[in-house]
Amino acid sequence: MQCPIDGTELVLAERAGVEIDYCPKCRGVWLDRGELDKIIDRSAVADAPPPRDHHGGDYRDDHGGKPRKKRGGFLEDLFDF
């Protein structure tokens, strides 16, 4: 399949069990019907809050009382080609 933007041959990659077509030149990403829903559903499980430790603390305890920096999100993890 050709990239609709620059005509380069698209590359197929699998991320989180979902096949993603992307262009190695312009880095455009194309999803087939239903693939975005699968990605969102699977990311909801990955974004669940961490379990509390046995002392009753929360996730901030490991970082000196400061909240953890939030990463770029599930799409950044999926599309880091």
PDB file with SEQRES, HELIX, SHEET and CRYST1 records, atoms N, CA, C and O in Angstrom:
SEQRES   1 A   81  MET GLN CYS PRO ILE ASP GLY THR GLU LEU VAL LEU ALA          
SEQRES   2 A   81  GLU ARG ALA GLY VAL GLU ILE ASP TYR CYS PRO LYS CYS          
SEQRES   3 A   81  ARG GLY VAL TRP LEU ASP ARG GLY GLU LEU ASP LYS ILE          
SEQRES   4 A   81  ILE ASP ARG SER ALA VAL ALA ASP ALA PRO PRO PRO ARG          
SEQRES   5 A   81  ASP HIS HIS GLY GLY ASP TYR ARG ASP ASP HIS GLY GLY          
SEQRES   6 A   81  LYS PRO ARG LYS LYS ARG GLY GLY PHE LEU GLU ASP LEU          
SEQRES   7 A   81  PHE ASP PHE                                                  
HELIX    1 AA1 GLU A   35  ALA A   46  1                                  12    
HELIX    2 AA2 TYR A   59  HIS A   63  5                                   5    
HELIX    3 AA3 PHE A   74  LEU A   78  1                                   5    
SHEET    1 AA1 3 VAL A  11  ARG A  15  0                                        
SHEET    2 AA1 3 VAL A  18  TYR A  22 -1                                        
SHEET    3 AA1 3 VAL A  29  TRP A  30 -1                                        
CRYST1    1.000    1.000    1.000  90.00  90.00  90.00 P 1           1          
ATOM      1  N   MET A   1       0.849  -1.175   0.000  1.00  0.00           N  
ATOM      2  CA  MET A   1       0.000   0.000   0.000  1.00  0.00           C  
ATOM      3  C   MET A   1       0.894   1.237   0.000  1.00  0.00           C  
ATOM      4  O   MET A   1       1.937   1.254   0.653  1.00  0.00           O  
ATOM      5  N   GLN A   2       0.493   2.247  -0.717  1.00  0.00           N  
ATOM      6  CA  GLN A   2       1.246   3.484  -0.847  1.00  0.00           C  
ATOM      7  C   GLN A   2       0.781   4.534   0.169  1.00  0.00           C  
ATOM      8  O   GLN A   2      -0.402   4.612   0.500  1.00  0.00           O  
ATOM      9  N   CYS A   3       1.733   5.337   0.657  1.00  0.00           N  
ATOM     10  CA  CYS A   3       1.413   6.448   1.552  1.00  0.00           C  
ATOM     11  C   CYS A   3       0.610   7.481   0.752  1.00  0.00           C  
ATOM     12  O   CYS A   3       1.052   7.900  -0.317  1.00  0.00           O  
ATOM     13  N   PRO A   4      -0.555   7.896   1.248  1.00  0.00           N  
ATOM     14  CA  PRO A   4      -1.354   8.880   0.521  1.00  0.00           C  
ATOM     15  C   PRO A   4      -0.710  10.271   0.483  1.00  0.00           C  
ATOM     16  O   PRO A   4      -1.118  11.118  -0.312  1.00  0.00           O  
ATOM     17  N   ILE A   5       0.279  10.508   1.325  1.00  0.00           N  
ATOM     18  CA  ILE A   5       0.909  11.824   1.372  1.00  0.00           C  
ATOM     19  C   ILE A   5       2.090  11.918   0.407  1.00  0.00           C  
ATOM     20  O   ILE A   5       2.177  12.857  -0.385  1.00  0.00           O  
ATOM     21  N   ASP A   6       3.009  10.930   0.477  1.00  0.00           N  
ATOM     22  CA  ASP A   6       4.218  11.055  -0.332  1.00  0.00           C  
ATOM     23  C   ASP A   6       4.484   9.871  -1.270  1.00  0.00           C  
ATOM     24  O   ASP A   6       5.499   9.860  -1.967  1.00  0.00           O  
ATOM     25  N   GLY A   7       3.603   8.890  -1.299  1.00  0.00           N  
ATOM     26  CA  GLY A   7       3.720   7.771  -2.227  1.00  0.00           C  
ATOM     27  C   GLY A   7       4.699   6.688  -1.832  1.00  0.00           C  
ATOM     28  O   GLY A   7       4.875   5.730  -2.585  1.00  0.00           O  
ATOM     29  N   THR A   8       5.345   6.799  -0.680  1.00  0.00           N  
ATOM     30  CA  THR A   8       6.269   5.786  -0.194  1.00  0.00           C  
ATOM     31  C   THR A   8       5.490   4.531   0.199  1.00  0.00           C  
ATOM     32  O   THR A   8       4.344   4.615   0.640  1.00  0.00           O  
ATOM     33  N   GLU A   9       6.120   3.375   0.037  1.00  0.00           N  
ATOM     34  CA  GLU A   9       5.492   2.110   0.436  1.00  0.00           C  
ATOM     35  C   GLU A   9       5.329   2.083   1.955  1.00  0.00           C  
ATOM     36  O   GLU A   9       6.296   2.301   2.686  1.00  0.00           O  
ATOM     37  N   LEU A  10       4.117   1.819   2.432  1.00  0.00           N  
ATOM     38  CA  LEU A  10       3.857   1.759   3.865  1.00  0.00           C  
ATOM     39  C   LEU A  10       4.465   0.499   4.459  1.00  0.00           C  
ATOM     40  O   LEU A  10       4.569  -0.530   3.791  1.00  0.00           O  
ATOM     41  N   VAL A  11       4.867   0.594   5.723  1.00  0.00           N  
ATOM     42  CA  VAL A  11       5.445  -0.517   6.463  1.00  0.00           C  
ATOM     43  C   VAL A  11       4.422  -0.970   7.495  1.00  0.00           C  
ATOM     44  O   VAL A  11       3.743  -0.150   8.113  1.00  0.00           O  
ATOM     45  N   LEU A  12       4.318  -2.270   7.675  1.00  0.00           N  
ATOM     46  CA  LEU A  12       3.386  -2.837   8.646  1.00  0.00           C  
ATOM     47  C   LEU A  12       4.136  -3.140   9.934  1.00  0.00           C  
ATOM     48  O   LEU A  12       5.180  -3.792   9.907  1.00  0.00           O  
ATOM     49  N   ALA A  13       3.617  -2.677  11.046  1.00  0.00           N  
ATOM     50  CA  ALA A  13       4.199  -2.950  12.356  1.00  0.00           C  
ATOM     51  C   ALA A  13       3.088  -3.418  13.279  1.00  0.00           C  
ATOM     52  O   ALA A  13       1.920  -3.087  13.077  1.00  0.00           O  
ATOM     53  N   GLU A  14       3.455  -4.184  14.286  1.00  0.00           N  
ATOM     54  CA  GLU A  14       2.470  -4.642  15.273  1.00  0.00           C  
ATOM     55  C   GLU A  14       2.803  -4.012  16.610  1.00  0.00           C  
ATOM     56  O   GLU A  14       3.928  -4.116  17.099  1.00  0.00           O  
ATOM     57  N   ARG A  15       1.830  -3.369  17.185  1.00  0.00           N  
ATOM     58  CA  ARG A  15       1.963  -2.747  18.500  1.00  0.00           C  
ATOM     59  C   ARG A  15       0.766  -3.147  19.328  1.00  0.00           C  
ATOM     60  O   ARG A  15      -0.378  -2.943  18.924  1.00  0.00           O  
ATOM     61  N   ALA A  16       1.031  -3.717  20.487  1.00  0.00           N  
ATOM     62  CA  ALA A  16      -0.031  -4.134  21.413  1.00  0.00           C  
ATOM     63  C   ALA A  16      -1.056  -5.022  20.722  1.00  0.00           C  
ATOM     64  O   ALA A  16      -2.251  -4.938  21.004  1.00  0.00           O  
ATOM     65  N   GLY A  17      -0.584  -5.876  19.812  1.00  0.00           N  
ATOM     66  CA  GLY A  17      -1.474  -6.799  19.131  1.00  0.00           C  
ATOM     67  C   GLY A  17      -2.298  -6.179  18.018  1.00  0.00           C  
ATOM     68  O   GLY A  17      -3.212  -6.820  17.500  1.00  0.00           O  
ATOM     69  N   VAL A  18      -1.992  -4.938  17.637  1.00  0.00           N  
ATOM     70  CA  VAL A  18      -2.728  -4.245  16.586  1.00  0.00           C  
ATOM     71  C   VAL A  18      -1.755  -3.960  15.446  1.00  0.00           C  
ATOM     72  O   VAL A  18      -0.673  -3.415  15.670  1.00  0.00           O  
ATOM     73  N   GLU A  19      -2.137  -4.326  14.227  1.00  0.00           N  
ATOM     74  CA  GLU A  19      -1.301  -4.048  13.064  1.00  0.00           C  
ATOM     75  C   GLU A  19      -1.500  -2.604  12.620  1.00  0.00           C  
ATOM     76  O   GLU A  19      -2.625  -2.152  12.408  1.00  0.00           O  
ATOM     77  N   ILE A  20      -0.400  -1.897  12.486  1.00  0.00           N  
ATOM     78  CA  ILE A  20      -0.419  -0.478  12.158  1.00  0.00           C  
ATOM     79  C   ILE A  20       0.372  -0.274  10.874  1.00  0.00           C  
ATOM     80  O   ILE A  20       1.485  -0.784  10.740  1.00  0.00           O  
ATOM     81  N   ASP A  21      -0.196   0.466   9.934  1.00  0.00           N  
ATOM     82  CA  ASP A  21       0.518   0.842   8.717  1.00  0.00           C  
ATOM     83  C   ASP A  21       1.124   2.222   8.942  1.00  0.00           C  
ATOM     84  O   ASP A  21       0.426   3.151   9.346  1.00  0.00           O  
ATOM     85  N   TYR A  22       2.430   2.357   8.678  1.00  0.00           N  
ATOM     86  CA  TYR A  22       3.047   3.669   8.823  1.00  0.00           C  
ATOM     87  C   TYR A  22       4.034   3.929   7.695  1.00  0.00           C  
ATOM     88  O   TYR A  22       4.557   3.005   7.072  1.00  0.00           O  
ATOM     89  N   CYS A  23       4.266   5.186   7.456  1.00  0.00           N  
ATOM     90  CA  CYS A  23       5.190   5.618   6.413  1.00  0.00           C  
ATOM     91  C   CYS A  23       6.537   5.929   7.061  1.00  0.00           C  
ATOM     92  O   CYS A  23       6.613   6.793   7.934  1.00  0.00           O  
ATOM     93  N   PRO A  24       7.595   5.241   6.650  1.00  0.00           N  
ATOM     94  CA  PRO A  24       8.905   5.519   7.240  1.00  0.00           C  
ATOM     95  C   PRO A  24       9.472   6.890   6.844  1.00  0.00           C  
ATOM     96  O   PRO A  24      10.382   7.393   7.503  1.00  0.00           O  
ATOM     97  N   LYS A  25       8.949   7.483   5.795  1.00  0.00           N  
ATOM     98  CA  LYS A  25       9.456   8.776   5.334  1.00  0.00           C  
ATOM     99  C   LYS A  25       8.791   9.942   6.067  1.00  0.00           C  
ATOM    100  O   LYS A  25       9.477  10.754   6.686  1.00  0.00           O  
ATOM    101  N   CYS A  26       7.460  10.030   6.001  1.00  0.00           N  
ATOM    102  CA  CYS A  26       6.760  11.155   6.643  1.00  0.00           C  
ATOM    103  C   CYS A  26       6.266  10.810   8.045  1.00  0.00           C  
ATOM    104  O   CYS A  26       5.788  11.681   8.772  1.00  0.00           O  
ATOM    105  N   ARG A  27       6.384   9.525   8.426  1.00  0.00           N  
ATOM    106  CA  ARG A  27       5.978   9.009   9.747  1.00  0.00           C  
ATOM    107  C   ARG A  27       4.469   9.103   9.976  1.00  0.00           C  
ATOM    108  O   ARG A  27       4.011   9.120  11.119  1.00  0.00           O  
ATOM    109  N   GLY A  28       3.706   9.164   8.899  1.00  0.00           N  
ATOM    110  CA  GLY A  28       2.254   9.130   8.995  1.00  0.00           C  
ATOM    111  C   GLY A  28       1.804   7.735   9.419  1.00  0.00           C  
ATOM    112  O   GLY A  28       2.448   6.739   9.089  1.00  0.00           O  
ATOM    113  N   VAL A  29       0.710   7.671  10.142  1.00  0.00           N  
ATOM    114  CA  VAL A  29       0.191   6.401  10.654  1.00  0.00           C  
ATOM    115  C   VAL A  29      -1.243   6.239  10.178  1.00  0.00           C  
ATOM    116  O   VAL A  29      -2.042   7.172  10.255  1.00  0.00           O  
ATOM    117  N   TRP A  30      -1.567   5.037   9.681  1.00  0.00           N  
ATOM    118  CA  TRP A  30      -2.912   4.740   9.205  1.00  0.00           C  
ATOM    119  C   TRP A  30      -3.411   3.493   9.891  1.00  0.00           C  
ATOM    120  O   TRP A  30      -2.713   2.483   9.973  1.00  0.00           O  
ATOM    121  N   LEU A  31      -4.646   3.581  10.388  1.00  0.00           N  
ATOM    122  CA  LEU A  31      -5.278   2.467  11.091  1.00  0.00           C  
ATOM    123  C   LEU A  31      -6.489   2.000  10.302  1.00  0.00           C  
ATOM    124  O   LEU A  31      -7.199   2.801   9.694  1.00  0.00           O  
ATOM    125  N   ASP A  32      -6.713   0.697  10.321  1.00  0.00           N  
ATOM    126  CA  ASP A  32      -7.904   0.148   9.698  1.00  0.00           C  
ATOM    127  C   ASP A  32      -9.078   0.298  10.653  1.00  0.00           C  
ATOM    128  O   ASP A  32      -8.899   0.637  11.822  1.00  0.00           O  
ATOM    129  N   ARG A  33     -10.269   0.044  10.152  1.00  0.00           N  
ATOM    130  CA  ARG A  33     -11.483   0.165  10.961  1.00  0.00           C  
ATOM    131  C   ARG A  33     -11.365  -0.701  12.229  1.00  0.00           C  
ATOM    132  O   ARG A  33     -11.021  -1.880  12.159  1.00  0.00           O  
ATOM    133  N   GLY A  34     -11.654  -0.101  13.360  1.00  0.00           N  
ATOM    134  CA  GLY A  34     -11.674  -0.817  14.634  1.00  0.00           C  
ATOM    135  C   GLY A  34     -10.331  -0.865  15.350  1.00  0.00           C  
ATOM    136  O   GLY A  34     -10.282  -1.205  16.532  1.00  0.00           O  
ATOM    137  N   GLU A  35      -9.243  -0.534  14.669  1.00  0.00           N  
ATOM    138  CA  GLU A  35      -7.934  -0.627  15.312  1.00  0.00           C  
ATOM    139  C   GLU A  35      -7.737   0.448  16.381  1.00  0.00           C  
ATOM    140  O   GLU A  35      -7.125   0.175  17.414  1.00  0.00           O  
ATOM    141  N   LEU A  36      -8.234   1.641  16.161  1.00  0.00           N  
ATOM    142  CA  LEU A  36      -8.124   2.680  17.184  1.00  0.00           C  
ATOM    143  C   LEU A  36      -8.892   2.277  18.439  1.00  0.00           C  
ATOM    144  O   LEU A  36      -8.424   2.518  19.551  1.00  0.00           O  
ATOM    145  N   ASP A  37     -10.069   1.665  18.273  1.00  0.00           N  
ATOM    146  CA  ASP A  37     -10.842   1.200  19.432  1.00  0.00           C  
ATOM    147  C   ASP A  37     -10.067   0.155  20.220  1.00  0.00           C  
ATOM    148  O   ASP A  37     -10.084   0.167  21.451  1.00  0.00           O  
ATOM    149  N   LYS A  38      -9.381  -0.756  19.515  1.00  0.00           N  
ATOM    150  CA  LYS A  38      -8.570  -1.769  20.190  1.00  0.00           C  
ATOM    151  C   LYS A  38      -7.441  -1.122  20.979  1.00  0.00           C  
ATOM    152  O   LYS A  38      -7.171  -1.516  22.113  1.00  0.00           O  
ATOM    153  N   ILE A  39      -6.784  -0.139  20.391  1.00  0.00           N  
ATOM    154  CA  ILE A  39      -5.690   0.553  21.068  1.00  0.00           C  
ATOM    155  C   ILE A  39      -6.196   1.251  22.324  1.00  0.00           C  
ATOM    156  O   ILE A  39      -5.563   1.173  23.377  1.00  0.00           O  
ATOM    157  N   ILE A  40      -7.321   1.926  22.217  1.00  0.00           N  
ATOM    158  CA  ILE A  40      -7.891   2.639  23.369  1.00  0.00           C  
ATOM    159  C   ILE A  40      -8.282   1.663  24.466  1.00  0.00           C  
ATOM    160  O   ILE A  40      -8.001   1.911  25.639  1.00  0.00           O  
ATOM    161  N   ASP A  41      -8.928   0.557  24.105  1.00  0.00           N  
ATOM    162  CA  ASP A  41      -9.328  -0.439  25.099  1.00  0.00           C  
ATOM    163  C   ASP A  41      -8.117  -1.006  25.832  1.00  0.00           C  
ATOM    164  O   ASP A  41      -8.142  -1.166  27.052  1.00  0.00           O  
ATOM    165  N   ARG A  42      -7.070  -1.304  25.094  1.00  0.00           N  
ATOM    166  CA  ARG A  42      -5.876  -1.898  25.704  1.00  0.00           C  
ATOM    167  C   ARG A  42      -5.110  -0.885  26.539  1.00  0.00           C  
ATOM    168  O   ARG A  42      -4.458  -1.258  27.514  1.00  0.00           O  
ATOM    169  N   SER A  43      -5.177   0.380  26.178  1.00  0.00           N  
ATOM    170  CA  SER A  43      -4.474   1.388  26.960  1.00  0.00           C  
ATOM    171  C   SER A  43      -5.191   1.658  28.280  1.00  0.00           C  
ATOM    172  O   SER A  43      -4.551   2.047  29.256  1.00  0.00           O  
ATOM    173  N   ALA A  44      -6.491   1.460  28.325  1.00  0.00           N  
ATOM    174  CA  ALA A  44      -7.239   1.676  29.567  1.00  0.00           C  
ATOM    175  C   ALA A  44      -6.750   0.724  30.642  1.00  0.00           C  
ATOM    176  O   ALA A  44      -6.685   1.095  31.814  1.00  0.00           O  
ATOM    177  N   VAL A  45      -6.406  -0.493  30.264  1.00  0.00           N  
ATOM    178  CA  VAL A  45      -5.873  -1.473  31.212  1.00  0.00           C  
ATOM    179  C   VAL A  45      -4.484  -1.044  31.665  1.00  0.00           C  
ATOM    180  O   VAL A  45      -4.160  -1.159  32.848  1.00  0.00           O  
ATOM    181  N   ALA A  46      -3.654  -0.549  30.739  1.00  0.00           N  
ATOM    182  CA  ALA A  46      -2.293  -0.133  31.053  1.00  0.00           C  
ATOM    183  C   ALA A  46      -2.264   1.130  31.917  1.00  0.00           C  
ATOM    184  O   ALA A  46      -1.308   1.329  32.666  1.00  0.00           O  
ATOM    185  N   ASP A  47      -3.283   1.987  31.835  1.00  0.00           N  
ATOM    186  CA  ASP A  47      -3.320   3.233  32.589  1.00  0.00           C  
ATOM    187  C   ASP A  47      -3.988   3.093  33.954  1.00  0.00           C  
ATOM    188  O   ASP A  47      -4.203   4.092  34.641  1.00  0.00           O  
ATOM    189  N   ALA A  48      -4.316   1.872  34.352  1.00  0.00           N  
ATOM    190  CA  ALA A  48      -4.944   1.664  35.658  1.00  0.00           C  
ATOM    191  C   ALA A  48      -3.985   2.129  36.752  1.00  0.00           C  
ATOM    192  O   ALA A  48      -2.773   1.975  36.604  1.00  0.00           O  
ATOM    193  N   PRO A  49      -4.499   2.693  37.845  1.00  0.00           N  
ATOM    194  CA  PRO A  49      -3.614   3.178  38.909  1.00  0.00           C  
ATOM    195  C   PRO A  49      -2.824   2.027  39.529  1.00  0.00           C  
ATOM    196  O   PRO A  49      -3.323   0.906  39.623  1.00  0.00           O  
ATOM    197  N   PRO A  50      -1.583   2.308  39.952  1.00  0.00           N  
ATOM    198  CA  PRO A  50      -0.775   1.251  40.556  1.00  0.00           C  
ATOM    199  C   PRO A  50      -1.364   0.818  41.893  1.00  0.00           C  
ATOM    200  O   PRO A  50      -2.018   1.613  42.568  1.00  0.00           O  
ATOM    201  N   PRO A  51      -1.139  -0.432  42.280  1.00  0.00           N  
ATOM    202  CA  PRO A  51      -1.671  -0.901  43.566  1.00  0.00           C  
ATOM    203  C   PRO A  51      -0.959  -0.211  44.727  1.00  0.00           C  
ATOM    204  O   PRO A  51       0.213   0.153  44.628  1.00  0.00           O  
ATOM    205  N   ARG A  52      -1.684  -0.039  45.820  1.00  0.00           N  
ATOM    206  CA  ARG A  52      -1.103   0.571  47.017  1.00  0.00           C  
ATOM    207  C   ARG A  52      -0.207  -0.445  47.693  1.00  0.00           C  
ATOM    208  O   ARG A  52      -0.455  -1.648  47.620  1.00  0.00           O  
ATOM    209  N   ASP A  53       0.843   0.042  48.357  1.00  0.00           N  
ATOM    210  CA  ASP A  53       1.729  -0.887  49.056  1.00  0.00           C  
ATOM    211  C   ASP A  53       1.103  -1.326  50.377  1.00  0.00           C  
ATOM    212  O   ASP A  53       0.058  -0.808  50.773  1.00  0.00           O  
ATOM    213  N   HIS A  54       1.732  -2.269  51.050  1.00  0.00           N  
ATOM    214  CA  HIS A  54       1.160  -2.830  52.278  1.00  0.00           C  
ATOM    215  C   HIS A  54       1.227  -1.866  53.457  1.00  0.00           C  
ATOM    216  O   HIS A  54       0.640  -2.150  54.501  1.00  0.00           O  
ATOM    217  N   HIS A  55       1.928  -0.725  53.327  1.00  0.00           N  
ATOM    218  CA  HIS A  55       1.992   0.257  54.405  1.00  0.00           C  
ATOM    219  C   HIS A  55       0.934   1.336  54.264  1.00  0.00           C  
ATOM    220  O   HIS A  55       0.866   2.247  55.089  1.00  0.00           O  
ATOM    221  N   GLY A  56       0.109   1.247  53.230  1.00  0.00           N  
ATOM    222  CA  GLY A  56      -0.948   2.225  53.045  1.00  0.00           C  
ATOM    223  C   GLY A  56      -0.514   3.460  52.273  1.00  0.00           C  
ATOM    224  O   GLY A  56      -1.284   4.411  52.143  1.00  0.00           O  
ATOM    225  N   GLY A  57       0.719   3.455  51.757  1.00  0.00           N  
ATOM    226  CA  GLY A  57       1.195   4.597  50.986  1.00  0.00           C  
ATOM    227  C   GLY A  57       0.657   4.546  49.567  1.00  0.00           C  
ATOM    228  O   GLY A  57      -0.001   3.586  49.168  1.00  0.00           O  
ATOM    229  N   ASP A  58       0.944   5.579  48.827  1.00  0.00           N  
ATOM    230  CA  ASP A  58       0.538   5.566  47.428  1.00  0.00           C  
ATOM    231  C   ASP A  58       1.768   5.691  46.541  1.00  0.00           C  
ATOM    232  O   ASP A  58       2.899   5.659  47.028  1.00  0.00           O  
ATOM    233  N   TYR A  59       1.550   5.830  45.265  1.00  0.00           N  
ATOM    234  CA  TYR A  59       2.652   5.819  44.309  1.00  0.00           C  
ATOM    235  C   TYR A  59       3.627   6.984  44.506  1.00  0.00           C  
ATOM    236  O   TYR A  59       4.742   6.934  43.988  1.00  0.00           O  
ATOM    237  N   ARG A  60       3.243   8.009  45.225  1.00  0.00           N  
ATOM    238  CA  ARG A  60       4.126   9.153  45.439  1.00  0.00           C  
ATOM    239  C   ARG A  60       5.240   8.833  46.431  1.00  0.00           C  
ATOM    240  O   ARG A  60       6.255   9.528  46.449  1.00  0.00           O  
ATOM    241  N   ASP A  61       5.077   7.803  47.252  1.00  0.00           N  
ATOM    242  CA  ASP A  61       6.063   7.483  48.273  1.00  0.00           C  
ATOM    243  C   ASP A  61       7.431   7.158  47.689  1.00  0.00           C  
ATOM    244  O   ASP A  61       8.449   7.442  48.322  1.00  0.00           O  
ATOM    245  N   ASP A  62       7.478   6.579  46.517  1.00  0.00           N  
ATOM    246  CA  ASP A  62       8.752   6.194  45.914  1.00  0.00           C  
ATOM    247  C   ASP A  62       9.496   7.381  45.321  1.00  0.00           C  
ATOM    248  O   ASP A  62      10.645   7.234  44.904  1.00  0.00           O  
ATOM    249  N   HIS A  63       8.879   8.540  45.274  1.00  0.00           N  
ATOM    250  CA  HIS A  63       9.474   9.697  44.622  1.00  0.00           C  
ATOM    251  C   HIS A  63       9.601  10.880  45.578  1.00  0.00           C  
ATOM    252  O   HIS A  63       9.549  12.031  45.146  1.00  0.00           O  
ATOM    253  N   GLY A  64       9.764  10.612  46.841  1.00  0.00           N  
ATOM    254  CA  GLY A  64       9.945  11.687  47.806  1.00  0.00           C  
ATOM    255  C   GLY A  64       8.748  12.595  47.960  1.00  0.00           C  
ATOM    256  O   GLY A  64       8.912  13.781  48.247  1.00  0.00           O  
ATOM    257  N   GLY A  65       7.562  12.082  47.779  1.00  0.00           N  
ATOM    258  CA  GLY A  65       6.353  12.870  47.936  1.00  0.00           C  
ATOM    259  C   GLY A  65       5.962  13.655  46.699  1.00  0.00           C  
ATOM    260  O   GLY A  65       4.918  14.307  46.681  1.00  0.00           O  
ATOM    261  N   LYS A  66       6.802  13.600  45.649  1.00  0.00           N  
ATOM    262  CA  LYS A  66       6.483  14.295  44.409  1.00  0.00           C  
ATOM    263  C   LYS A  66       5.774  13.340  43.464  1.00  0.00           C  
ATOM    264  O   LYS A  66       6.131  12.163  43.393  1.00  0.00           O  
ATOM    265  N   PRO A  67       4.781  13.824  42.742  1.00  0.00           N  
ATOM    266  CA  PRO A  67       4.111  12.934  41.784  1.00  0.00           C  
ATOM    267  C   PRO A  67       5.059  12.555  40.658  1.00  0.00           C  
ATOM    268  O   PRO A  67       5.954  13.314  40.286  1.00  0.00           O  
ATOM    269  N   ARG A  68       4.837  11.361  40.129  1.00  0.00           N  
ATOM    270  CA  ARG A  68       5.624  10.901  38.984  1.00  0.00           C  
ATOM    271  C   ARG A  68       5.332  11.750  37.776  1.00  0.00           C  
ATOM    272  O   ARG A  68       4.210  12.227  37.605  1.00  0.00           O  
ATOM    273  N   LYS A  69       6.334  11.947  36.929  1.00  0.00           N  
ATOM    274  CA  LYS A  69       6.091  12.650  35.672  1.00  0.00           C  
ATOM    275  C   LYS A  69       5.267  11.755  34.780  1.00  0.00           C  
ATOM    276  O   LYS A  69       5.562  10.570  34.624  1.00  0.00           O  
ATOM    277  N   LYS A  70       4.242  12.324  34.200  1.00  0.00           N  
ATOM    278  CA  LYS A  70       3.407  11.558  33.282  1.00  0.00           C  
ATOM    279  C   LYS A  70       4.122  11.436  31.950  1.00  0.00           C  
ATOM    280  O   LYS A  70       4.616  12.420  31.401  1.00  0.00           O  
ATOM    281  N   ARG A  71       4.169  10.227  31.445  1.00  0.00           N  
ATOM    282  CA  ARG A  71       4.770  10.016  30.143  1.00  0.00           C  
ATOM    283  C   ARG A  71       3.832  10.550  29.071  1.00  0.00           C  
ATOM    284  O   ARG A  71       2.730  11.008  29.375  1.00  0.00           O  
ATOM    285  N   GLY A  72       4.259  10.493  27.844  1.00  0.00           N  
ATOM    286  CA  GLY A  72       3.532  11.082  26.733  1.00  0.00           C  
ATOM    287  C   GLY A  72       2.179  10.462  26.468  1.00  0.00           C  
ATOM    288  O   GLY A  72       1.387  11.047  25.728  1.00  0.00           O  
ATOM    289  N   GLY A  73       1.874   9.311  27.035  1.00  0.00           N  
ATOM    290  CA  GLY A  73       0.595   8.671  26.813  1.00  0.00           C  
ATOM    291  C   GLY A  73       0.732   7.417  25.978  1.00  0.00           C  
ATOM    292  O   GLY A  73       1.815   7.106  25.482  1.00  0.00           O  
ATOM    293  N   PHE A  74      -0.355   6.703  25.823  1.00  0.00           N  
ATOM    294  CA  PHE A  74      -0.302   5.414  25.153  1.00  0.00           C  
ATOM    295  C   PHE A  74       0.027   5.531  23.676  1.00  0.00           C  
ATOM    296  O   PHE A  74       0.665   4.635  23.123  1.00  0.00           O  
ATOM    297  N   LEU A  75      -0.384   6.597  23.025  1.00  0.00           N  
ATOM    298  CA  LEU A  75      -0.080   6.734  21.598  1.00  0.00           C  
ATOM    299  C   LEU A  75       1.417   6.931  21.381  1.00  0.00           C  
ATOM    300  O   LEU A  75       1.974   6.424  20.407  1.00  0.00           O  
ATOM    301  N   GLU A  76       2.066   7.657  22.275  1.00  0.00           N  
ATOM    302  CA  GLU A  76       3.516   7.838  22.151  1.00  0.00           C  
ATOM    303  C   GLU A  76       4.240   6.505  22.277  1.00  0.00           C  
ATOM    304  O   GLU A  76       5.217   6.258  21.570  1.00  0.00           O  
ATOM    305  N   ASP A  77       3.771   5.653  23.163  1.00  0.00           N  
ATOM    306  CA  ASP A  77       4.374   4.332  23.323  1.00  0.00           C  
ATOM    307  C   ASP A  77       4.154   3.465  22.095  1.00  0.00           C  
ATOM    308  O   ASP A  77       5.030   2.684  21.721  1.00  0.00           O  
ATOM    309  N   LEU A  78       3.012   3.591  21.475  1.00  0.00           N  
ATOM    310  CA  LEU A  78       2.712   2.769  20.314  1.00  0.00           C  
ATOM    311  C   LEU A  78       3.447   3.215  19.062  1.00  0.00           C  
ATOM    312  O   LEU A  78       3.839   2.381  18.246  1.00  0.00           O  
ATOM    313  N   PHE A  79       3.638   4.507  18.900  1.00  0.00           N  
ATOM    314  CA  PHE A  79       4.135   5.033  17.635  1.00  0.00           C  
ATOM    315  C   PHE A  79       5.564   5.555  17.726  1.00  0.00           C  
ATOM    316  O   PHE A  79       5.900   6.533  17.059  1.00  0.00           O  
ATOM    317  N   ASP A  80       6.403   4.931  18.529  1.00  0.00           N  
ATOM    318  CA  ASP A  80       7.785   5.398  18.635  1.00  0.00           C  
ATOM    319  C   ASP A  80       8.671   4.645  17.634  1.00  0.00           C  
ATOM    320  O   ASP A  80       9.554   3.886  18.035  1.00  0.00           O  
ATOM    321  N   PHE A  81       8.443   4.847  16.375  1.00  0.00           N  
ATOM    322  CA  PHE A  81       9.165   4.117  15.331  1.00  0.00           C  
ATOM    323  C   PHE A  81      10.559   4.655  15.187  1.00  0.00           C  
ATOM    324  O   PHE A  81      11.326   4.169  14.356  1.00  0.00           O  
TER     325      PHE A  81                                                      
END                                                                             
